[in-house]
Amino acid sequence: MSENEDWLAKAGAQTRLCHSGYDPDSFHGFVNPPIVRASTVLFPNARSMEAPTQKYTYGTRGTPTTNALCAAIDDFEGSAGTILLPSGLAAVTVALLAYVSPGDHVLMVDSVYEPTRHFCNTMLKRMKVEVEYFDPAMGEAVESLFRPNTRLVHLEAPGSNTFEMVDVPLVAEIAHRHGAMVTMDNTWATALYFKALDFGVDVSIHAVTKYPSGHADVLMGTVSANAAHWRQLKEANGALGLCGSPEDSYMILRGLRSMGVRMAHHDRSARAVAAWLETRPDAARVLHPALESFPGHAIWKRDFKGAGGLFSFVLKGGEPDADKALGSAFVDALRLFGLGWSWGGYESLAVLVNTQDRTVCQAPGGGPVIRLQIGLEDVEDIIADLERGFAAVKALRG
């Protein structure tokens, strides 16, 4: 380890975000790495093509730009290696394809991202991989679900849309005892607030479309593995021929530099808005792990260093025929909040949540569920916009 690398290893999280993957000595002193667009890489002679020893061999196998991002992510995750994919969903699917085979049994947390569920119920099913969903709150009882052919456990903490917590170190310990590996979609917290590999996870997955990008203008996913699982991940990715582009890698690197300060703002604002919503009589429940009222709060407080800007609340309703109209009236009245998928950018967003995609655990009841991405705007303006939503619902109710 060089003197500079030794210094960086001891630095704080925001300092490391600023300087990981940063090597101006390799780029004539320029602070940021250049965007190296590449497909063909030339070799000095025929023999060197037969057994390549040079660092770069073809564009899909990495460029100085993509490698700089991978180095930064590895430092961030504490991982043995990282691959880049064209989207967050691609990161999840490639990670699963890298490790499962026909006849395997997979345990999947039931609060999983809906497109991941779709992949499991279609592509993995077609591959004769059996996926069994489990309640994120079942704790040690999850051990009863393991079989001799259980190969992998996939987690999210908190879960997509309704934010159920799962005890990651407990599930990881049980999985390893049964010879299974653990993958985790850690997009919500990022390694800044939850360093998944330190809690027993083998492979950490991120939609870096979200907070690392931060500006709603890049699609990319990353998969980072520990030493025991890195080689298999890298070989699988090479076989599939998927990679992230140099341009997008540059944009994610740029976003990483400010991610710590942005996430701190998202966190503060989201907690303030969530606390305000708890005072509203027309909000039946607020689904945010950092709130003491949330069922999984104790796990979040024990393991996480912070929270993202994404959470949901249940708009008071309870009559299925009327709930959709109430939810639509609320979001349609918003002006500051955009109505759109994704999150993690600078802008606030709102969506109505589909709560009908569960297999074994019950979605929150009491009314329509509205997911909020709290952006970087002033909290006072965010709350004023939500007041418009509540006023529209009041008017609809008469």
DAJO-V516024 format. One record per pair of residues at least 6 apart in sequence whose C-alpha atoms are under 7 Angstrom apart, sorted by the first residue. I is the first residue (numbers start at 1). J is the second residue. If there is no record, write none. Layout:
[[I:J] [I:J]]
This chain:
[[8:16] [13:192] [14:260] [17:256] [17:257] [18:257] [20:71] [20:72] [20:75] [21:68] [21:69] [21:71] [21:72] [22:32] [24:30] [24:31] [27:33] [33:65] [34:65] [35:65] [35:246] [35:247] [35:250] [36:63] [36:64] [36:65] [36:246] [37:246] [38:59] [39:58] [39:59] [40:58] [40:59] [41:56] [41:57] [41:58] [43:49] [56:62] [56:63] [60:241] [60:243] [65:246] [65:249] [65:250] [66:246] [66:249] [69:249] [69:253] [70:82] [70:83] [73:82] [74:80] [74:81] [74:82] [76:191] [77:191] [77:195] [79:224] [79:225] [79:226] [80:225] [80:226] [80:227] [80:230] [81:224] [81:225] [81:230] [82:222] [82:223] [82:224] [82:225] [83:222] [83:223] [83:224] [84:221] [84:222] [84:223] [84:243] [84:244] [85:91] [85:220] [85:221] [85:222] [85:242] [85:243] [85:244] [86:219] [86:220] [86:221] [86:243] [86:244] [87:207] [87:219] [87:220] [87:221] [88:206] [88:207] [88:208] [88:209] [88:220] [88:221] [90:221] [91:205] [91:221] [91:222] [91:223] [92:205] [95:223] [98:232] [98:233] [98:236] [100:151] [101:129] [102:127] [102:128] [102:129] [103:128] [103:129] [104:129] [104:130] [104:149] [104:150] [104:151] [105:129] [105:130] [105:131] [105:149] [105:150] [105:151] [106:130] [106:131] [106:132] [106:150] [106:151] [106:152] [106:153] [107:131] [107:132] [107:133] [107:134] [107:152] [107:153] [107:154] [108:131] [108:132] [108:133] [108:134] [108:153] [108:154] [108:155] [109:133] [109:134] [109:135] [109:136] [109:154] [109:155] [109:156] [110:133] [110:134] [110:135] [110:136] [110:358] [110:359] [110:360] [110:361] [111:159] [111:160] [111:164] [112:156] [112:159] [112:160] [113:160] [120:131] [133:359] [133:360] [134:360] [135:360] [135:361] [136:164] [136:165] [136:166] [137:165] [137:166] [139:167] [143:174] [150:180] [151:180] [151:181] [152:180] [152:181] [152:182] [153:180] [153:181] [153:182] [153:183] [154:182] [154:183] [154:184] [155:183] [155:184] [155:185] [156:184] [156:185] [156:186] [157:164] [157:165] [157:166] [157:186] [158:164] [158:165] [158:166] [159:165] [161:312] [161:353] [161:371] [162:287] [162:312] [163:287] [163:288] [163:289] [164:296] [165:296] [165:299] [167:299] [168:199] [169:199] [169:200] [172:182] [172:200] [172:201] [173:200] [175:181] [181:202] [182:201] [182:202] [182:203] [183:201] [183:202] [183:203] [183:204] [184:201] [184:203] [184:204] [184:205] [185:204] [185:205] [185:206] [186:204] [186:205] [186:206] [187:206] [187:207] [188:308] [189:307] [189:308] [193:304] [193:305] [193:306] [193:307] [194:304] [194:305] [196:204] [197:204] [202:225] [202:226] [202:229] [203:223] [203:224] [203:225] [203:226] [204:223] [204:224] [204:225] [205:222] [205:223] [205:224] [206:221] [206:222] [206:223] [207:220] [207:221] [207:222] [208:220] [208:221] [208:222] [209:218] [209:219] [209:220] [209:221] [210:343] [210:344] [210:345] [211:259] [211:344] [211:345] [212:252] [212:255] [212:256] [212:259] [213:251] [213:252] [213:255] [213:256] [214:255] [214:344] [214:345] [214:346] [215:345] [215:346] [216:345] [218:248] [220:244] [263:308] [265:376] [266:308] [266:309] [266:374] [266:375] [266:376] [267:307] [267:308] [267:309] [269:374] [269:379] [270:309] [270:374] [273:383] [274:286] [277:283] [277:286] [278:286] [282:315] [282:316] [283:313] [283:314] [283:315] [283:316] [284:314] [284:315] [284:316] [284:366] [285:313] [285:314] [286:312] [286:313] [286:314] [287:294] [287:311] [287:312] [287:313] [288:294] [288:311] [288:312] [289:296] [289:297] [289:300] [290:297] [290:300] [290:307] [291:297] [309:373] [309:374] [310:372] [310:373] [310:374] [311:371] [311:372] [311:373] [312:369] [312:370] [312:371] [312:372] [313:369] [313:370] [313:371] [314:366] [314:367] [314:368] [314:369] [314:370] [315:367] [315:368] [315:369] [316:366] [316:367] [317:323] [317:366] [317:367] [317:368] [318:366] [318:367] [323:367] [323:368] [324:368] [326:393] [327:352] [327:368] [329:392] [329:393] [330:389] [330:390] [330:392] [330:393] [331:350] [331:389] [333:388] [333:389] [333:392] [334:385] [334:386] [334:388] [334:389] [335:385] [336:382] [336:385] [337:348] [337:349] [337:350] [338:348] [338:349] [338:350] [339:349] [339:350] [339:351] [340:349] [340:350] [340:351] [343:373] [345:375] [346:375] [346:376] [347:375] [347:376] [348:373] [348:374] [348:375] [349:372] [349:373] [349:374] [350:370] [350:371] [350:372] [350:373] [351:370] [351:371] [351:372] [352:369] [352:370] [352:371] [353:369] [353:370] [353:371] [355:363]]
